[in-house]
């Protein structure tokens, strides 16, 4: 069965181009030029498998659209790929904070967008485990998809949660950026993105003192370094 993509973009020519290319690639495609309509489509009966969401929309902000999609039980786990202008770094960070899974800066190649969409759809699978991961006062409940730091629950986006689980499972071992992109986002090494760095930054800020345990290994990647003796 064909995957269903919702494309939200206020530039009509770009919207038409994206719609044509994704239909040609075998996807079912819905489109919207406006944010409010996008929310209805994303949370309705025939909700999509993935949303491509431009941040600059004529009626409401794409950030508000992202927030509404994430807060609705029907669409809370739907992957969201944001499209942003080159100078919208703050909005990109806010978008990731609100639950977007990745972003792509305009102008972009159709090939890269297609690769990222395919990767996000492939990786949108829940963790099949009921185990807990406990490192000192950090407790990760995989079955409930919840995290606690010093008994206080911390709210993470889906990708932040997956990233923390991966790093914690590989405690003490360096994880390259390319490997994290492959494992968490499903991207091959020919896709260039700062998504990992952005998510690491947000993750560190949310998990208190445990954020200091996510070490940057220069020019390579990251390592979660918890030692029970310290």
MDAnalysis code that builds the backbone (N, CA, C; Angstrom):
import MDAnalysis as mda
import numpy as np

u = mda.Universe.empty(690, n_residues=230, atom_resindex=np.repeat(np.arange(230), 3), trajectory=True)
u.add_TopologyAttr("name", ["N", "CA", "C"] * 230)
u.add_TopologyAttr("resid", np.arange(1, 231))
u.add_TopologyAttr("resname", ["UNK", "UNK", "UNK", "UNK", "UNK", "UNK", "UNK", "UNK", "UNK", "UNK", "UNK", "UNK", "UNK", "UNK", "UNK", "UNK", "UNK", "UNK", "UNK", "UNK", "UNK", "UNK", "UNK", "UNK", "UNK", "UNK", "UNK", "UNK", "UNK", "UNK", "UNK", "UNK", "UNK", "UNK", "UNK", "UNK", "UNK", "UNK", "UNK", "UNK", "UNK", "UNK", "UNK", "UNK", "UNK", "UNK", "UNK", "UNK", "UNK", "UNK", "UNK", "UNK", "UNK", "UNK", "UNK", "UNK", "UNK", "UNK", "UNK", "UNK", "UNK", "UNK", "UNK", "UNK", "UNK", "UNK", "UNK", "UNK", "UNK", "UNK", "UNK", "UNK", "UNK", "UNK", "UNK", "UNK", "UNK", "UNK", "UNK", "UNK", "UNK", "UNK", "UNK", "UNK", "UNK", "UNK", "UNK", "UNK", "UNK", "UNK", "UNK", "UNK", "UNK", "UNK", "UNK", "UNK", "UNK", "UNK", "UNK", "UNK", "UNK", "UNK", "UNK", "UNK", "UNK", "UNK", "UNK", "UNK", "UNK", "UNK", "UNK", "UNK", "UNK", "UNK", "UNK", "UNK", "UNK", "UNK", "UNK", "UNK", "UNK", "UNK", "UNK", "UNK", "UNK", "UNK", "UNK", "UNK", "UNK", "UNK", "UNK", "UNK", "UNK", "UNK", "UNK", "UNK", "UNK", "UNK", "UNK", "UNK", "UNK", "UNK", "UNK", "UNK", "UNK", "UNK", "UNK", "UNK", "UNK", "UNK", "UNK", "UNK", "UNK", "UNK", "UNK", "UNK", "UNK", "UNK", "UNK", "UNK", "UNK", "UNK", "UNK", "UNK", "UNK", "UNK", "UNK", "UNK", "UNK", "UNK", "UNK", "UNK", "UNK", "UNK", "UNK", "UNK", "UNK", "UNK", "UNK", "UNK", "UNK", "UNK", "UNK", "UNK", "UNK", "UNK", "UNK", "UNK", "UNK", "UNK", "UNK", "UNK", "UNK", "UNK", "UNK", "UNK", "UNK", "UNK", "UNK", "UNK", "UNK", "UNK", "UNK", "UNK", "UNK", "UNK", "UNK", "UNK", "UNK", "UNK", "UNK", "UNK", "UNK", "UNK", "UNK", "UNK", "UNK", "UNK", "UNK", "UNK", "UNK", "UNK", "UNK", "UNK", "UNK", "UNK", "UNK", "UNK", "UNK", "UNK"])
u.atoms.positions = np.array([
    [0.846, -1.204, 0.000],
    [0.000, 0.000, 0.000],
    [0.877, 1.247, 0.000],
    [0.563, 2.199, -0.839],
    [1.367, 3.416, -0.962],
    [1.315, 4.251, 0.306],
    [2.460, 4.791, 0.685],
    [2.523, 5.698, 1.816],
    [1.888, 7.039, 1.439],
    [1.254, 7.648, 2.428],
    [0.516, 8.891, 2.216],
    [1.298, 10.069, 2.786],
    [1.611, 11.052, 1.943],
    [2.381, 12.226, 2.352],
    [1.502, 13.477, 2.249],
    [1.550, 14.297, 3.263],
    [0.901, 15.615, 3.223],
    [1.981, 16.668, 3.032],
    [1.850, 17.477, 1.979],
    [2.812, 18.539, 1.697],
    [2.141, 19.881, 1.987],
    [2.740, 20.647, 2.889],
    [2.199, 21.952, 3.289],
    [3.195, 23.013, 2.865],
    [2.832, 23.777, 1.845],
    [3.750, 24.743, 1.240],
    [2.929, 25.847, 0.584],
    [3.263, 27.136, 0.885],
    [2.450, 28.230, 0.352],
    [2.931, 28.729, -1.006],
    [4.090, 28.247, -1.475],
    [4.544, 28.592, -2.824],
    [3.927, 27.597, -3.805],
    [2.955, 28.069, -4.574],
    [2.161, 27.170, -5.415],
    [3.021, 26.399, -6.416],
    [3.970, 27.060, -7.042],
    [4.812, 26.373, -8.027],
    [5.624, 25.253, -7.378],
    [6.184, 25.525, -6.208],
    [6.959, 24.509, -5.496],
    [6.053, 23.375, -5.042],
    [4.882, 23.732, -4.545],
    [3.926, 22.712, -4.105],
    [3.558, 21.772, -5.250],
    [3.281, 22.346, -6.418],
    [2.920, 21.538, -7.587],
    [4.083, 20.628, -7.998],
    [5.300, 21.166, -7.934],
    [6.477, 20.369, -8.299],
    [6.661, 19.189, -7.348],
    [6.537, 19.469, -6.053],
    [6.695, 18.406, -5.058],
    [5.592, 17.360, -5.194],
    [4.379, 17.827, -5.406],
    [3.258, 16.893, -5.561],
    [3.487, 15.969, -6.757],
    [3.897, 16.546, -7.878],
    [4.140, 15.753, -9.085],
    [5.236, 14.713, -8.849],
    [6.341, 15.137, -8.244],
    [7.475, 14.227, -8.065],
    [7.171, 13.094, -7.086],
    [6.480, 13.397, -6.009],
    [6.179, 12.338, -5.045],
    [5.108, 11.384, -5.574],
    [4.165, 11.892, -6.340],
    [3.203, 10.995, -6.981],
    [3.911, 10.097, -7.992],
    [4.837, 10.677, -8.732],
    [5.601, 9.913, -9.715],
    [6.446, 8.826, -9.031],
    [6.860, 9.098, -7.776],
    [7.652, 8.126, -7.019],
    [6.791, 7.058, -6.359],
    [5.486, 7.155, -6.527],
    [4.595, 6.115, -6.029],
    [3.883, 6.414, -4.727],
    [3.989, 7.646, -4.254],
    [3.321, 8.015, -3.013],
    [1.909, 8.540, -3.272],
    [1.041, 8.368, -2.295],
    [-0.230, 9.080, -2.284],
    [0.042, 10.452, -1.680],
    [-0.460, 11.517, -2.303],
    [-0.106, 12.870, -1.872],
    [-1.349, 13.724, -1.626],
    [-1.367, 14.405, -0.485],
    [-2.329, 15.461, -0.201],
    [-1.552, 16.763, -0.073],
    [-2.193, 17.882, -0.354],
    [-1.488, 19.165, -0.312],
    [-2.314, 20.233, 0.390],
    [-1.618, 21.225, 0.881],
    [-2.277, 22.375, 1.482],
    [-1.396, 23.603, 1.340],
    [-2.019, 24.723, 1.003],
    [-1.318, 26.006, 0.928],
    [-1.391, 26.762, 2.249],
    [-2.216, 26.263, 3.186],
    [-2.485, 26.977, 4.431],
    [-2.328, 26.062, 5.642],
    [-2.006, 26.666, 6.763],
    [-1.762, 25.907, 7.977],
    [-2.991, 25.280, 8.590],
    [-4.083, 26.027, 8.658],
    [-5.292, 25.498, 9.298],
    [-5.840, 24.287, 8.548],
    [-5.826, 24.353, 7.231],
    [-6.252, 23.204, 6.443],
    [-5.310, 22.025, 6.677],
    [-4.036, 22.322, 6.789],
    [-3.042, 21.262, 7.023],
    [-3.317, 20.526, 8.325],
    [-3.677, 21.269, 9.359],
    [-3.986, 20.642, 10.652],
    [-5.166, 19.684, 10.510],
    [-6.202, 20.121, 9.784],
    [-7.372, 19.266, 9.571],
    [-7.008, 17.996, 8.815],
    [-6.159, 18.145, 7.789],
    [-5.749, 16.979, 6.997],
    [-4.852, 16.036, 7.799],
    [-3.965, 16.620, 8.612],
    [-3.002, 15.807, 9.357],
    [-3.649, 15.041, 10.506],
    [-4.749, 15.575, 11.034],
    [-5.371, 14.966, 12.215],
    [-6.712, 14.313, 11.903],
    [-7.080, 14.287, 10.635],
    [-8.378, 13.743, 10.244],
    [-8.375, 12.241, 10.051],
    [-9.462, 11.742, 9.502],
    [-9.664, 10.303, 9.325],
    [-8.603, 9.687, 8.423],
    [-8.270, 10.376, 7.346],
    [-7.276, 9.874, 6.397],
    [-5.928, 10.563, 6.617],
    [-5.494, 10.574, 7.864],
    [-4.257, 11.281, 8.200],
    [-3.058, 10.638, 7.504],
    [-2.061, 11.451, 7.165],
    [-0.915, 10.966, 6.377],
    [0.086, 10.165, 7.196],
    [0.988, 9.502, 6.495],
    [2.086, 8.776, 7.134],
    [3.263, 9.699, 7.430],
    [3.301, 10.864, 6.753],
    [4.390, 11.825, 6.947],
    [3.927, 13.197, 6.471],
    [4.430, 14.238, 7.132],
    [4.093, 15.622, 6.760],
    [5.365, 16.371, 6.374],
    [5.350, 16.973, 5.194],
    [6.393, 17.926, 4.783],
    [5.824, 19.305, 5.051],
    [6.440, 20.050, 5.954],
    [5.825, 21.270, 6.479],
    [6.730, 22.483, 6.323],
    [6.276, 23.443, 5.527],
    [6.982, 24.711, 5.404],
    [6.658, 25.567, 6.626],
    [7.645, 26.296, 7.143],
    [7.404, 27.109, 8.333],
    [6.703, 28.425, 8.025],
    [6.870, 28.940, 6.810],
    [6.274, 30.232, 6.457],
    [4.959, 30.002, 5.727],
    [3.851, 30.195, 6.427],
    [2.529, 29.985, 5.857],
    [1.707, 31.259, 6.007],
    [0.695, 31.460, 5.151],
    [-0.010, 32.743, 5.130],
    [-0.968, 32.973, 6.291],
    [-1.512, 31.901, 6.882],
    [-2.521, 32.098, 7.922],
    [-1.956, 31.922, 9.334],
    [-1.288, 30.800, 9.594],
    [-0.656, 30.581, 10.888],
    [0.748, 30.033, 10.666],
    [1.575, 30.137, 11.683],
    [2.959, 29.689, 11.558],
    [3.034, 28.174, 11.432],
    [4.019, 27.727, 10.668],
    [4.269, 26.298, 10.590],
    [4.616, 25.710, 11.947],
    [5.183, 26.519, 12.828],
    [5.470, 26.067, 14.193],
    [4.179, 25.714, 14.926],
    [3.139, 26.537, 14.720],
    [1.837, 26.250, 15.342],
    [1.218, 24.990, 14.753],
    [1.419, 24.797, 13.456],
    [0.921, 23.577, 12.809],
    [1.607, 22.358, 13.406],
    [2.909, 22.446, 13.557],
    [3.689, 21.361, 14.142],
    [3.196, 21.044, 15.556],
    [2.966, 22.082, 16.333],
    [2.503, 21.901, 17.712],
    [1.149, 21.211, 17.752],
    [0.237, 21.608, 16.869],
    [-1.096, 21.011, 16.842],
    [-1.042, 19.548, 16.408],
    [-0.197, 19.257, 15.446],
    [-0.056, 17.871, 14.985],
    [0.470, 16.994, 16.107],
    [1.448, 17.490, 16.832],
    [2.055, 16.710, 17.905],
    [1.119, 16.540, 19.112],
    [0.223, 17.473, 19.333],
    [-0.650, 17.414, 20.509],
    [-1.903, 16.583, 20.273],
    [-2.137, 16.172, 19.025],
    [-3.332, 15.391, 18.702],
    [-3.000, 13.898, 18.755],
    [-3.785, 13.098, 19.484],
    [-3.508, 11.649, 19.591],
    [-3.452, 10.943, 18.248],
    [-4.211, 11.426, 17.264],
    [-4.247, 10.784, 15.948],
    [-2.910, 10.932, 15.227],
    [-2.263, 12.082, 15.403],
    [-1.082, 12.412, 14.601],
    [0.198, 12.595, 15.409],
    [0.168, 12.284, 16.702],
    [1.307, 12.613, 17.571],
    [2.597, 11.908, 17.160],
    [2.489, 10.761, 16.483],
    [3.683, 10.027, 16.070],
    [3.993, 10.156, 14.583],
    [3.251, 11.009, 13.883],
    [3.482, 11.193, 12.450],
    [4.795, 11.941, 12.217],
    [5.711, 11.398, 11.430],
    [6.953, 12.114, 11.158],
    [6.699, 13.463, 10.478],
    [7.446, 14.472, 10.893],
    [7.336, 15.814, 10.318],
    [8.707, 16.256, 9.834],
    [8.795, 16.616, 8.564],
    [10.019, 17.166, 7.997],
    [9.749, 18.628, 7.657],
    [10.460, 19.537, 8.307],
    [10.251, 20.969, 8.101],
    [11.064, 21.494, 6.927],
    [10.480, 22.431, 6.222],
    [11.191, 23.184, 5.190],
    [11.379, 24.604, 5.706],
    [12.614, 25.089, 5.719],
    [12.879, 26.413, 6.266],
    [13.750, 27.227, 5.321],
    [13.677, 28.549, 5.483],
    [14.563, 29.437, 4.740],
    [15.932, 29.448, 5.422],
    [16.930, 29.909, 4.703],
    [18.319, 29.823, 5.168],
    [18.536, 30.515, 6.504],
    [17.871, 31.640, 6.742],
    [18.131, 32.420, 7.943],
    [17.248, 32.108, 9.126],
    [16.480, 31.024, 9.088],
    [15.494, 30.729, 10.128],
    [16.009, 29.748, 11.178],
    [17.248, 29.944, 11.639],
    [17.839, 28.978, 12.577],
    [17.035, 28.871, 13.861],
    [16.585, 29.993, 14.398],
    [15.817, 29.962, 15.644],
    [14.539, 29.166, 15.451],
    [13.859, 29.388, 14.329],
    [12.629, 28.657, 14.055],
    [12.887, 27.172, 13.874],
    [14.025, 26.830, 13.281],
    [14.366, 25.409, 13.127],
    [14.514, 24.746, 14.488],
    [15.204, 25.422, 15.396],
    [15.398, 24.868, 16.739],
    [14.061, 24.736, 17.456],
    [13.206, 25.747, 17.318],
    [11.884, 25.683, 17.933],
    [11.060, 24.550, 17.334],
    [11.184, 24.385, 16.033],
    [10.442, 23.315, 15.363],
    [10.848, 21.947, 15.869],
    [12.150, 21.728, 16.029],
    [12.640, 20.462, 16.569],
    [12.188, 20.286, 18.013],
    [12.168, 21.382, 18.758],
    [11.714, 21.338, 20.144],
    [10.232, 20.948, 20.217],
    [9.439, 21.401, 19.264],
    [8.015, 21.104, 19.254],
    [7.711, 19.709, 18.721],
    [8.731, 19.038, 18.187],
    [8.510, 17.650, 17.791],
    [8.782, 17.307, 16.353],
    [9.260, 18.266, 15.548],
    [9.619, 17.925, 14.171],
    [10.788, 16.946, 14.189],
    [10.821, 16.035, 13.233],
    [11.847, 14.998, 13.205],
    [13.109, 15.432, 12.480],
    [12.984, 16.367, 11.549],
    [14.146, 16.824, 10.794],
    [13.772, 18.105, 10.073],
    [14.774, 18.745, 9.469],
    [14.516, 19.940, 8.684],
    [15.395, 19.936, 7.444],
    [14.957, 20.669, 6.447],
    [15.714, 20.838, 5.208],
    [15.647, 22.312, 4.832],
    [16.811, 22.898, 4.545],
    [16.894, 24.330, 4.262],
    [16.721, 24.575, 2.762],
    [15.887, 25.547, 2.414],
    [15.718, 25.956, 1.022],
    [16.915, 26.784, 0.572],
    [17.322, 26.676, -0.683],
    [16.840, 25.725, -1.691],
    [17.433, 24.334, -1.455],
    [16.695, 23.314, -1.837],
    [17.138, 21.946, -1.622],
    [16.949, 21.161, -2.914],
    [17.616, 20.024, -3.002],
    [17.451, 19.164, -4.174],
    [16.292, 18.201, -3.927],
    [15.559, 17.894, -4.975],
    [14.457, 16.948, -4.850],
    [14.962, 15.573, -4.429],
    [16.155, 15.228, -4.885],
    [16.713, 13.923, -4.525],
    [16.938, 13.824, -3.025],
    [17.493, 14.883, -2.435],
    [17.745, 14.838, -1.000],
    [16.433, 14.789, -0.225],
    [15.453, 15.569, -0.651],
    [14.156, 15.544, 0.019],
    [13.537, 14.146, -0.065],
    [13.606, 13.531, -1.234],
    [13.050, 12.196, -1.423],
    [13.763, 11.178, -0.541],
    [15.084, 11.284, -0.436],
    [15.858, 10.381, 0.418],
    [15.463, 10.532, 1.883],
    [15.305, 11.752, 2.303],
    [14.962, 11.988, 3.710],
    [13.557, 11.494, 4.031],
    [12.619, 11.717, 3.118],
    [11.252, 11.237, 3.326],
    [11.241, 9.715, 3.429],
    [11.926, 9.060, 2.518],
    [11.978, 7.597, 2.533],
    [12.601, 7.085, 3.831],
    [13.648, 7.771, 4.295],
    [14.326, 7.352, 5.515],
    [13.432, 7.530, 6.736],
    [12.736, 8.654, 6.824],
    [11.856, 8.896, 7.966],
    [10.708, 7.892, 8.006],
    [10.164, 7.566, 6.854],
    [9.079, 6.582, 6.801],
    [9.582, 5.199, 7.214],
    [10.791, 4.888, 6.814],
    [11.374, 3.585, 7.144],
    [11.656, 3.466, 8.626],
    [12.084, 4.573, 9.252],
    [12.487, 4.526, 10.658],
    [11.339, 4.785, 11.620],
    [10.148, 5.096, 11.108],
    [9.025, 5.416, 11.992],
    [8.393, 4.143, 12.546],
    [9.215, 3.403, 13.325],
    [8.767, 2.141, 13.911],
    [9.013, 2.203, 15.410],
    [8.018, 1.906, 16.246],
    [8.221, 1.968, 17.692],
    [9.237, 0.952, 18.184],
    [9.896, 1.285, 19.271],
    [10.860, 0.367, 19.867],
    [10.139, -0.873, 20.388],
    [10.622, -2.050, 20.000],
    [9.986, -3.295, 20.396],
    [10.696, -3.867, 21.624],
    [10.439, -3.262, 22.766],
    [11.074, -3.717, 23.987],
    [10.299, -3.207, 25.183],
    [10.283, -3.982, 26.248],
    [9.631, -3.529, 27.470],
    [10.641, -3.373, 28.604],
    [11.926, -3.365, 28.244],
    [12.965, -3.242, 29.257],
    [13.110, -1.798, 29.710],
    [13.748, -1.626, 30.858],
    [14.124, -0.305, 31.336],
    [15.628, -0.153, 31.236],
    [16.065, 1.065, 30.995],
    [17.489, 1.375, 31.040],
    [17.704, 2.281, 32.241],
    [18.563, 1.869, 33.151],
    [18.794, 2.662, 34.356],
    [20.288, 2.905, 34.515],
    [20.659, 4.177, 34.507],
    [22.045, 4.591, 34.726],
    [22.031, 5.618, 35.854],
    [22.286, 5.143, 37.079],
    [22.212, 6.043, 38.224],
    [20.806, 6.584, 38.386],
    [20.670, 7.901, 38.396],
    [19.366, 8.543, 38.561],
    [18.661, 8.811, 37.230],
    [19.192, 8.258, 36.167],
    [18.534, 8.339, 34.858],
    [17.813, 7.015, 34.610],
    [16.494, 7.091, 34.448],
    [15.683, 5.891, 34.242],
    [14.864, 6.062, 32.967],
    [15.057, 5.150, 32.017],
    [14.343, 5.201, 30.744],
    [13.378, 4.022, 30.675],
    [12.094, 4.323, 30.634],
    [11.050, 3.300, 30.539],
    [10.667, 3.167, 29.069],
    [11.173, 2.119, 28.415],
    [10.956, 1.962, 26.980],
    [9.508, 1.643, 26.649],
    [8.872, 0.811, 27.467],
    [7.500, 0.415, 27.186],
    [6.549, 1.612, 27.233],
    [6.759, 2.476, 28.213],
    [5.892, 3.647, 28.373],
    [6.393, 4.859, 27.606],
    [7.605, 4.756, 27.045],
    [8.213, 5.859, 26.297],
    [8.337, 7.098, 27.186],
    [8.877, 6.872, 28.402],
    [9.034, 7.954, 29.373],
    [10.451, 7.937, 29.929],
    [10.919, 9.105, 30.351],
    [12.253, 9.228, 30.931],
    [12.158, 10.015, 32.233],
    [12.937, 9.560, 33.212],
    [12.956, 10.222, 34.510],
    [14.397, 10.529, 34.887],
    [14.629, 11.756, 35.331],
    [15.931, 12.177, 35.836],
    [15.740, 12.576, 37.290],
    [16.389, 11.853, 38.193],
    [16.240, 12.087, 39.634],
    [14.762, 12.088, 40.026],
    [14.032, 11.089, 39.494],
    [12.600, 10.857, 39.763],
    [11.679, 11.887, 39.135],
    [12.227, 12.871, 38.430],
    [11.407, 13.868, 37.751],
    [11.273, 13.506, 36.277],
    [10.036, 13.462, 35.785],
    [9.831, 13.114, 34.382],
    [10.267, 14.258, 33.475],
    [10.934, 13.907, 32.388],
    [11.422, 14.873, 31.404],
    [10.719, 14.595, 30.076],
    [10.204, 15.631, 29.459],
    [9.507, 15.478, 28.183],
    [10.481, 15.630, 27.024],
    [10.582, 14.589, 26.209],
    [11.440, 14.610, 25.028],
    [10.609, 14.388, 23.782],
    [11.099, 14.913, 22.658],
    [10.476, 14.583, 21.383],
    [10.820, 13.130, 21.035],
    [10.143, 12.578, 20.032],
    [10.357, 11.174, 19.663],
    [11.808, 10.915, 19.282],
    [12.399, 11.788, 18.491],
    [13.774, 11.575, 18.055],
    [14.771, 11.805, 19.187],
    [14.493, 12.769, 20.068],
    [15.358, 12.964, 21.230],
    [15.356, 11.713, 22.106],
    [14.178, 11.127, 22.288],
    [14.059, 9.906, 23.075],
    [14.856, 8.771, 22.437],
    [14.663, 8.576, 21.122],
    [15.389, 7.510, 20.426],
    [16.901, 7.719, 20.505],
    [17.314, 8.976, 20.393],
    [18.747, 9.291, 20.440],
    [19.322, 8.982, 21.818],
    [18.601, 9.375, 22.871],
    [19.070, 9.101, 24.225],
    [19.137, 7.594, 24.484],
    [18.117, 6.864, 24.051],
    [18.116, 5.413, 24.230],
    [19.329, 4.786, 23.556],
    [19.609, 5.223, 22.334],
    [20.739, 4.661, 21.601],
    [22.055, 4.956, 22.315],
    [22.244, 6.194, 22.729],
    [23.488, 6.562, 23.407],
    [23.627, 5.815, 24.728],
    [22.520, 5.699, 25.479],
    [22.569, 5.021, 26.772],
    [22.857, 3.532, 26.607],
    [22.275, 2.931, 25.582],
    [22.526, 1.509, 25.320],
    [23.996, 1.249, 24.958],
    [24.626, 2.261, 24.399],
    [26.029, 2.117, 23.989],
    [26.928, 2.956, 24.891],
    [26.580, 2.996, 26.175],
    [27.325, 3.776, 27.160],
    [28.822, 3.488, 27.079],
    [29.604, 4.569, 26.976],
    [31.050, 4.449, 26.942],
    [31.645, 4.256, 25.562],
    [30.784, 4.048, 24.550],
    [31.281, 3.806, 23.199],
    [30.967, 4.995, 22.293],
    [31.931, 5.390, 21.498],
    [31.754, 6.520, 20.593],
    [30.797, 6.134, 19.458],
    [29.864, 7.028, 19.174],
    [28.925, 6.848, 18.069],
    [29.164, 7.963, 17.052],
    [29.537, 7.615, 15.849],
    [29.802, 8.638, 14.837],
    [28.508, 9.302, 14.402],
    [28.633, 10.520, 13.871],
    [27.447, 11.216, 13.367],
    [26.764, 10.406, 12.264],
    [27.562, 9.849, 11.353],
    [26.985, 9.069, 10.258],
    [26.222, 7.867, 10.790],
    [26.769, 7.214, 11.813],
    [26.103, 6.032, 12.358],
    [24.810, 6.426, 13.064],
    [24.829, 7.536, 13.785],
    [23.613, 8.015, 14.446],
    [22.549, 8.388, 13.417],
    [22.971, 9.041, 12.330],
    [22.022, 9.374, 11.267],
    [21.387, 8.111, 10.700],
    [22.198, 7.082, 10.526],
    [21.686, 5.830, 9.967],
    [20.751, 5.125, 10.941],
    [21.130, 5.076, 12.218],
    [20.367, 4.316, 13.201],
    [19.090, 5.025, 13.646],
    [19.147, 6.343, 13.820],
    [18.002, 7.082, 14.359],
    [17.108, 7.643, 13.262],
    [17.745, 8.142, 12.187],
    [16.963, 8.757, 11.115],
    [16.893, 7.898, 9.850],
    [17.756, 6.904, 9.734],
    [17.750, 6.047, 8.554],
    [18.436, 6.643, 7.352],
    [19.269, 7.679, 7.567],
    [19.935, 8.350, 6.459],
    [21.235, 7.656, 6.106],
    [21.516, 7.589, 4.830],
    [22.812, 7.077, 4.396],
    [23.838, 8.194, 4.492],
    [25.121, 7.841, 4.345],
    [26.195, 8.802, 4.552],
    [26.250, 9.898, 3.493],
    [25.494, 9.743, 2.384],
    [25.528, 10.773, 1.348],
    [24.535, 11.900, 1.622],
    [23.838, 11.836, 2.746],
    [22.929, 12.911, 3.143],
    [23.628, 13.769, 4.191],
    [23.800, 15.038, 3.876],
    [24.484, 15.955, 4.785],
    [23.462, 16.735, 5.601],
    [23.597, 16.710, 6.920],
    [22.656, 17.430, 7.768],
    [23.275, 17.693, 9.131],
    [22.852, 18.769, 9.776],
    [23.287, 19.075, 11.134],
    [22.234, 18.636, 12.149],
    [21.339, 17.767, 11.725],
    [20.256, 17.316, 12.589],
    [20.783, 16.686, 13.875],
    [21.804, 15.840, 13.775],
    [22.340, 15.182, 14.965],
    [22.822, 16.220, 15.968],
    [23.608, 17.191, 15.509],
    [24.154, 18.206, 16.412],
    [23.046, 19.007, 17.085],
    [22.015, 19.341, 16.309],
    [20.906, 20.123, 16.862],
    [20.149, 19.328, 17.919],
    [19.897, 18.056, 17.644],
    [19.180, 17.216, 18.607],
    [20.018, 16.977, 19.865],
    [21.314, 16.785, 19.700],
    [22.188, 16.609, 20.863],
    [22.131, 17.854, 21.755],
    [22.173, 19.007, 21.146],
    [22.138, 20.266, 21.900],
    [20.858, 20.365, 22.717],
    [19.714, 20.045, 22.077],
    [18.440, 20.121, 22.774],
    [18.346, 19.058, 23.866],
    [18.850, 17.873, 23.572],
    [18.807, 16.785, 24.544],
    [19.622, 17.118, 25.788],
    [20.813, 17.647, 25.577],
    [21.662, 18.027, 26.715],
    [20.953, 19.025, 27.634],
    [20.241, 19.972, 27.024],
    [19.599, 21.025, 27.819],
    [18.415, 20.504, 28.625],
    [17.900, 19.335, 28.254],
    [16.682, 18.832, 28.901],
    [16.940, 17.843, 30.031],
    [18.085, 17.172, 30.015],
    [18.274, 16.075, 30.971],
    [19.204, 16.450, 32.120],
    [19.277, 17.736, 32.412],
    [19.989, 18.202, 33.590],
    [21.458, 17.821, 33.607],
    [21.917, 17.341, 34.757],
    [23.339, 17.017, 34.915],
    [23.777, 15.890, 33.994],
    [22.831, 15.049, 33.559],
    [23.189, 13.960, 32.650],
    [23.564, 14.487, 31.261],
    [23.174, 15.719, 30.957],
    [23.573, 16.316, 29.692],
    [25.078, 16.433, 29.571],
    [25.750, 16.623, 30.717],
    [27.211, 16.733, 30.697],
    [27.890, 15.410, 30.365],
    [27.131, 14.304, 30.471],
    [27.694, 12.986, 30.185],
    [27.669, 12.654, 28.696],
    [26.983, 13.476, 27.910],
    [27.022, 13.301, 26.450],
    [28.214, 14.089, 25.934],
    [29.296, 13.391, 25.719],
    [30.560, 14.025, 25.349],
    [30.691, 14.162, 23.835],
    [31.234, 15.280, 23.413],
    [31.565, 15.476, 22.006],
    [32.958, 14.924, 21.734],
    [33.039, 14.015, 20.777],
    [34.333, 13.487, 20.359],
    [34.688, 14.197, 19.057],
    [35.599, 15.131, 19.145],
    [35.877, 16.057, 18.043],
    [36.111, 15.340, 16.715],
    [35.419, 15.848, 15.703],
    [35.527, 15.368, 14.317],
    [34.993, 13.942, 14.114],
    [34.405, 13.367, 15.169],
    [33.898, 11.994, 15.041],
    [32.408, 11.915, 15.354],
    [32.044, 12.246, 16.600],
    [30.651, 12.112, 16.974],
    [30.437, 12.343, 18.453],
    [29.693, 11.418, 19.107],
    [29.327, 11.623, 20.508],
    [29.441, 10.314, 21.285],
    [29.580, 10.463, 22.612],
    [29.663, 9.312, 23.499],
    [28.923, 9.639, 24.791],
    [28.053, 8.726, 25.223],
    [27.446, 8.833, 26.550],
    [28.399, 8.157, 27.527],
    [28.869, 8.882, 28.530],
    [29.946, 8.382, 29.380],
    [29.516, 8.390, 30.842],
    [28.677, 7.393, 31.204],
    [28.263, 7.236, 32.599],
    [29.118, 6.173, 33.269],
    [29.690, 6.510, 34.413],
    [30.505, 5.581, 35.191],
    [29.883, 5.437, 36.558],
    [29.453, 4.239, 36.916],
    [28.757, 4.005, 38.186],
    [29.634, 4.270, 39.404],
    [30.944, 4.352, 39.187],
    [31.867, 4.582, 40.304],
    [31.998, 6.051, 40.665],
    [31.435, 6.924, 39.766],
    [31.582, 8.374, 40.031],
    [30.334, 8.942, 40.663],
])
